[in-house]
């Protein structure tokens, strides 16, 4: 007969592992980004904007899974900093487009210089091909979003 631990193994707590990973990644990024002017959350937000600009706040919310109210809070803070500009969306006068300003781009670039070695260090320690890891993470993200109630 097989090993009892293998045949009756408890399922892994996927969401706990993801939650733990979220804090581990945040801690790593906050440490390596210290002094850059951005924390981990801001760096992620700027990266989402820079990769899609000009972009609507609604699209940022869709891309990163952030509630619209959280996107709005980020934008208020980052516009006040002079790192994000807002212009009326010509396709929809009720909406606006956001882009990083030259100051925001400079700040993101300074953070990026610190980010790359940390990302490389993580990739070097993976025991699986990086493409397999990112594909799995994307599938997990899709599953979490699909399981999230529309009201969330």
HELIX and SHEET records of a PDB file:
HELIX    1   1 UNK A    4  UNK A    7  1                                   4    
HELIX    2   2 UNK A   14  UNK A   33  1                                  20    
HELIX    3   3 UNK A   40  UNK A   50  1                                  11    
HELIX    4   4 UNK A   57  UNK A   64  1                                   8    
HELIX    5   5 UNK A   68  UNK A   81  1                                  14    
HELIX    6   6 UNK A  102  UNK A  125  1                                  24    
HELIX    7   7 UNK A  130  UNK A  147  1                                  18    
SHEET    1   A 3 UNK A  55  UNK A  56  0                                        
SHEET    2   A 3 UNK A  96  UNK A 100 -1                                        
SHEET    3   A 3 UNK A  84  UNK A  88 -1                                        
END                                                                             
